[in-house]
């Protein structure tokens, strides 16, 4: 049974709330529509709403933050556990993780729209913890791929997708800020997990390192299971699991394509910056910090993106920040010293963090709030293709060329292409070169 939620006397349409039992007749004159009373359906603040943001932040800590630590595992597996395999082959484990954070969004986003949240969320939380404990027992490549790639990735996606939708139930005018604050959890997780893994492995061994991470996840996912709750009543929108009519919206279609292209290049630096540093002769005891530095830098990007999104529009923040990420991706292979790599990691982290934190926000404006879980889910499912293919393509380019310059050219170009598509989507939405969107 769908969860029971309080009945609402209002109906949401493109972020606004209009009183009455039915949507206004489109033939009514604009002047008459303007006289309809509006009510403030969204809390947009208060203890309960910000408690939801706290729970959401712990979700991103446990999913995106955990997955963003993959670079440390990539390096460790290359050097210690899976030494007979190529970097590109090992990268498939991380790519499966990245892609599955987005891929289940279609199914779980639709379930969220229909009112099913608590039970799927709890099951996914249990799977995330159990899979982490199972990684401690892995010895072979297929075992790592199954437990760390598929199980952890799928559980993370089942948690992350509805997590985006639930913010939209509690915030409207401050939605970008709320999502930016929630995304801070990803930065914290992406900073803490790599340092914890790298420091614990030499002291307690790999199996106990994964078990300790598992205990951390029990705590970090326990709180969201208590505090997260839907607020708006479920709506049974037509179209089933897929709503292909959403793709009749040119802005939605182009923006979804831009997300796919972005992820073809965005995770390349996070995946390979550790390994590329050691290939330059930099000590592994330092190189692993680069991942944490990038994730720590992303905290600033997430805060800035959240505030800026509400003030000037999400795409107006995403386009320049994603362009900076592209430039830093081009520059990364030419950084050959500790200082240069630290600068690249910080600035890249800020820019990429801005994208990851608010890239779903423009989708809220491409349809009704009742259908937001499904629209975000479809977009994220398609974006998963880019996240799946991006790092292995970069690894294959590295193997073919023997270096990272061609990798940087490829990944940076993909990110820049995505920026062009974002700007096209904005133009299609507002029908002018500049405006708040």
C-alpha positions in Angstrom: 0.0 0.0 0.0 1.3 3.5 -0.7 2.2 5.5 2.4 -0.5 7.7 3.9 0.2 11.3 3.6 -1.9 14.3 4.6 -4.5 15.4 2.0 -3.7 18.6 0.3 -6.3 21.1 -0.9 -4.0 22.4 -3.6 -2.5 21.0 -6.8 1.1 21.8 -7.8 1.9 23.0 -11.3 5.4 23.9 -12.4 6.4 24.8 -8.9 3.4 26.9 -8.1 0.3 26.0 -6.1 -3.2 26.8 -7.3 -6.2 26.3 -5.0 -9.2 24.4 -6.2 -10.1 20.9 -7.2 -9.2 21.2 -10.8 -6.6 22.9 -13.0 -7.6 26.2 -14.4 -9.2 26.1 -17.9 -6.6 27.3 -20.4 -9.3 29.4 -22.1 -9.7 31.6 -19.0 -8.2 35.0 -19.6 -4.8 35.7 -18.0 -6.4 38.5 -16.0 -8.9 36.2 -14.5 -6.3 33.5 -13.7 -4.2 36.1 -11.9 -7.1 36.7 -9.5 -7.1 33.1 -8.3 -5.8 32.9 -4.7 -2.5 31.2 -4.2 -1.5 29.4 -1.0 1.9 28.6 0.3 1.9 24.8 0.1 5.6 24.3 0.5 7.1 24.9 4.0 10.4 26.1 2.4 12.0 25.9 5.9 11.3 25.1 9.5 12.6 22.4 11.7 10.8 19.5 10.0 11.8 20.5 6.5 15.5 21.0 7.4 15.4 17.7 9.3 14.5 16.2 5.9 17.5 18.0 4.4 19.7 16.5 7.1 18.4 13.0 6.3 19.0 13.7 2.6 22.5 14.8 3.3 23.3 11.6 5.1 21.9 9.7 2.1 24.3 11.5 -0.2 27.1 10.9 2.2 26.3 7.1 2.2 25.8 6.8 -1.6 27.5 9.5 -3.8 30.2 10.2 -1.1 30.9 6.5 -0.8 30.9 5.9 -4.6 33.1 9.0 -5.2 35.8 7.3 -3.1 36.3 4.8 -5.9 39.6 6.3 -7.0 41.3 4.9 -3.9 39.9 1.4 -4.5 41.0 1.7 -8.2 44.6 2.4 -7.1 44.6 -0.3 -4.4 43.2 -3.0 -6.7 45.7 -2.1 -9.5 48.7 -2.3 -7.1 47.7 -5.1 -4.6 44.7 -7.2 -5.4 44.0 -7.3 -9.2 47.5 -6.7 -10.5 47.1 -8.9 -13.5 44.2 -6.9 -14.9 44.4 -3.7 -16.9 43.2 -0.3 -15.4 40.4 -0.2 -17.9 39.1 -3.6 -16.8 39.3 -2.7 -13.1 37.6 0.6 -13.9 34.4 -1.3 -14.9 33.8 -1.9 -11.2 33.7 1.8 -10.5 31.8 2.5 -13.7 29.1 0.1 -12.8 28.8 1.8 -9.4 28.6 5.2 -10.9 26.0 4.2 -13.5 23.8 2.3 -11.0 23.5 5.4 -8.8 21.4 6.8 -11.7 20.0 3.7 -13.5 17.4 2.6 -10.9 16.1 6.2 -10.7 13.4 5.3 -13.3 11.9 2.5 -11.2 12.3 4.0 -7.8 11.3 7.4 -9.0 8.1 6.0 -10.3 7.4 4.1 -7.1 8.0 7.4 -5.2 5.4 9.2 -7.3 2.9 6.5 -6.5 3.6 6.8 -2.8 5.9 3.8 -2.2 8.9 5.1 -0.3 9.7 3.8 3.1 9.8 0.0 2.4 12.0 0.2 -0.8 14.2 2.7 1.0 14.8 0.5 4.0 15.5 -2.6 1.8 18.0 -0.6 -0.2 19.7 0.6 3.0 20.1 -3.0 4.2 21.5 -4.1 0.8 24.0 -1.2 0.9 25.4 -2.3 4.3 25.4 -6.0 3.6 27.1 -5.6 0.2 29.8 -3.5 1.9 30.5 -6.3 4.4 30.6 -8.8 1.5 33.3 -6.8 -0.3 35.5 -7.6 2.7 35.4 -11.2 1.6 36.0 -10.7 -2.1 39.2 -12.2 -3.7 38.3 -12.5 -7.4 37.5 -9.8 -10.0 33.9 -11.1 -10.6 33.3 -11.0 -6.8 34.3 -7.3 -6.6 32.2 -6.6 -9.7 29.2 -8.3 -8.2 29.4 -6.9 -4.7 31.1 -3.5 -5.1 29.9 -2.7 -8.6 26.4 -4.1 -8.9 25.1 -4.5 -5.3 26.5 -1.3 -3.8 25.7 0.7 -7.0 22.1 -0.6 -7.2 21.4 0.0 -3.5 22.9 3.5 -3.9 20.6 4.3 -6.8 17.5 3.0 -5.0 18.4 5.4 -2.2 19.6 8.4 -4.3 16.7 8.7 -6.8 13.8 9.1 -4.3 16.1 11.2 -2.2 15.9 13.9 -4.9 12.2 13.8 -5.1 11.6 14.1 -1.4 13.4 17.5 -1.3 10.8 18.7 -3.9 8.0 17.9 -1.5 9.3 20.3 1.2 11.0 23.1 -0.8 10.1 25.3 -3.7 11.6 28.8 -3.6 14.6 27.5 -1.7 14.8 24.2 -3.5 18.2 24.8 -5.0 19.6 25.8 -1.6 18.1 22.7 0.0 19.5 20.4 -2.7 22.9 22.1 -2.4 22.9 21.6 1.4 21.8 18.0 1.0 24.6 17.4 -1.5 27.2 18.5 1.0 26.9 15.0 2.4 28.5 13.8 -0.8 31.5 16.0 -0.3 31.9 14.9 3.3 31.6 11.3 2.3 34.0 11.7 -0.6 36.5 13.2 1.7 36.1 10.9 4.7 35.9 7.5 2.9 39.1 7.7 0.9 41.1 8.8 3.9 39.6 6.2 6.1 40.2 3.4 3.6 43.8 4.4 2.8 44.7 4.8 6.5 42.9 1.7 7.7 44.0 -0.8 5.1 47.7 -0.8 6.3 46.7 -0.9 10.0 43.8 -3.4 10.1 43.8 -4.9 6.6 41.3 -4.6 3.7 38.6 -6.9 5.1 38.3 -5.0 8.4 38.5 -1.7 6.6 35.4 -2.6 4.6 33.7 -3.8 7.8 34.4 -0.5 9.6 32.9 1.3 6.6 29.9 -1.0 6.9 29.4 0.1 10.5 29.6 3.7 9.5 26.9 3.1 6.9 24.6 1.5 9.5 24.7 4.8 11.4 24.5 7.1 8.4 21.6 5.3 6.9 19.7 4.7 10.1 18.9 8.4 10.6 17.4 8.9 7.1 15.2 5.9 7.6 13.7 7.6 10.7 13.4 11.2 9.5 12.6 11.1 5.8 9.0 11.2 4.8 6.8 12.1 1.8 4.6 15.2 2.4 2.4 15.5 -0.7 -0.2 12.9 -1.6 0.6 10.4 -4.3 -0.7 11.0 -7.8 -1.4 8.2 -10.3 -0.2 9.9 -13.4 -0.9 8.3 -16.7 1.8 6.5 -18.7 3.0 3.7 -16.4 6.7 3.4 -15.7 7.7 5.5 -18.7 6.3 8.8 -19.7 7.6 9.1 -23.2 5.4 12.1 -23.7 7.9 14.0 -21.5 10.4 13.8 -24.4 8.0 15.9 -26.5 9.4 18.7 -24.5 12.5 19.8 -26.4 14.1 21.5 -23.4 13.7 18.2 -21.4 15.1 16.1 -24.2 18.1 18.2 -24.9 18.9 18.7 -21.2 18.7 14.9 -20.7 21.2 14.4 -23.6 23.5 17.0 -22.0 23.5 15.0 -18.8 24.5 11.8 -20.6 27.4 13.6 -22.4 28.6 15.2 -19.2 29.0 11.9 -17.4 31.0 10.5 -20.4 33.8 12.8 -19.1 33.1 14.1 -15.6 34.3 11.2 -13.5 37.5 10.7 -15.4 39.6 12.9 -13.2 38.2 11.5 -10.0 38.9 8.0 -11.2 42.4 8.4 -12.4 44.0 11.4 -10.6 45.4 9.1 -7.9 46.9 6.6 -10.4 48.2 9.3 -12.7 50.0 11.0 -9.8 51.8 7.7 -8.8 52.8 7.2 -12.5 54.7 10.5 -12.2 56.7 9.2 -9.2 54.6 10.9 -6.5 54.3 8.8 -3.4 51.1 6.8 -3.0 51.0 8.0 0.6 50.2 11.5 -0.9 48.5 10.7 -4.1 45.4 9.2 -2.5 44.7 12.6 -0.8 44.0 14.1 -4.1 40.6 12.4 -4.3 39.7 13.7 -0.8 41.0 17.2 -1.7 38.8 17.2 -4.8 35.8 16.0 -2.8 36.4 18.5 -0.1 36.6 21.3 -2.7 33.3 20.1 -4.1 31.7 21.2 -0.8 32.2 24.9 -1.8 30.8 24.2 -5.3 27.7 22.6 -3.9 27.0 25.5 -1.5 27.6 28.1 -4.2 25.4 26.1 -6.7 22.5 25.8 -4.3 22.4 29.5 -3.5 23.1 30.6 -7.1 20.5 28.3 -8.5 17.7 30.0 -6.5 18.9 33.5 -7.4 19.9 33.3 -11.1 18.6 29.9 -12.2 20.2 26.4 -12.2 21.4 26.3 -15.8 23.0 29.8 -15.4 25.1 28.2 -12.6 25.6 24.9 -14.2 27.0 26.1 -17.6 29.9 28.2 -16.3 30.8 25.8 -13.5 30.8 22.8 -15.8 32.9 24.8 -18.3 35.5 25.2 -15.5 35.4 21.5 -14.9 36.2 20.9 -18.6 39.1 23.3 -18.5 40.6 21.6 -15.5 40.1 18.2 -17.1 42.2 19.5 -20.0 44.8 20.9 -17.6 45.1 17.8 -15.4 47.5 15.7 -17.5 49.9 18.7 -17.7 50.1 19.0 -13.9 53.3 17.2 -12.9 54.0 18.4 -9.4 52.3 18.0 -6.1 51.3 21.7 -6.0 49.9 21.7 -9.5 47.9 18.5 -8.8 46.5 20.0 -5.6 45.3 23.1 -7.5 43.7 21.0 -10.2 42.0 18.8 -7.6 40.6 21.8 -5.6 39.3 23.8 -8.6 38.0 20.7 -10.4 36.3 19.6 -7.2 34.5 22.9 -6.8 33.3 22.9 -10.4 32.3 19.3 -10.6 30.6 19.5 -7.2 28.4 22.3 -8.5 27.2 20.1 -11.4 26.5 17.0 -9.4 24.6 18.8 -6.7 22.0 20.6 -8.8 21.9 19.0 -12.2 18.4 17.5 -11.6 17.0 21.0 -10.6 16.1 22.2 -14.1 14.0 19.1 -14.6 11.6 20.3 -12.0 10.5 23.0 -14.4 9.9 20.7 -17.3 6.5 19.4 -16.0 4.3 18.9 -13.0 5.6 18.2 -9.6 3.3 15.2 -9.4 5.4 13.5 -12.1 8.9 14.8 -11.0 10.1 11.4 -9.7 9.5 9.8 -13.1 11.0 12.6 -15.1 14.1 12.7 -13.0 14.2 8.9 -13.1 14.1 8.7 -16.9 16.8 11.4 -17.2 19.0 9.7 -14.6 18.6 6.3 -16.2 19.8 7.7 -19.5 22.6 9.6 -17.8 23.7 6.2 -16.3 24.9 5.2 -19.8 27.4 8.0 -19.7 28.6 7.2 -16.2 29.0 3.6 -17.2 31.0 4.1 -20.3 33.1 7.2 -19.4 35.8 5.8 -17.1 36.4 2.6 -19.1 36.7 4.7 -22.3 39.2 6.9 -20.6 41.1 3.8 -19.4 41.2 2.3 -22.9 42.5 5.6 -24.3 45.2 5.6 -21.6 46.2 2.1 -22.5 46.3 2.8 -26.2 48.3 6.0 -25.9 50.5 5.2 -22.8 49.6 8.5 -21.1 46.8 10.8 -19.9 46.9 13.7 -22.3 44.6 12.1 -24.8 42.4 11.1 -21.9 42.1 14.7 -20.8 41.4 15.8 -24.4 38.6 13.3 -24.7 37.0 13.9 -21.3 37.3 17.7 -21.4 35.7 17.8 -24.9 32.7 15.7 -23.7 32.1 18.1 -20.8 32.3 21.1 -23.1 29.9 19.6 -25.5 27.5 19.0 -22.6 27.7 22.7 -21.8 26.6 23.7 -25.3 23.6 21.3 -25.0 22.7 22.9 -21.6 22.6 26.4 -23.2 20.5 25.1 -26.1 18.0 23.6 -23.6 17.8 26.9 -21.7 17.2 28.8 -25.0 14.4 26.3 -25.9 12.8 26.8 -22.5 12.9 30.6 -22.2 13.1 31.5 -26.0 15.8 34.1 -25.5 19.6 34.1 -25.1 19.6 35.1 -21.4 17.1 34.7 -18.6 16.7 33.1 -15.2 16.6 29.4 -15.8 
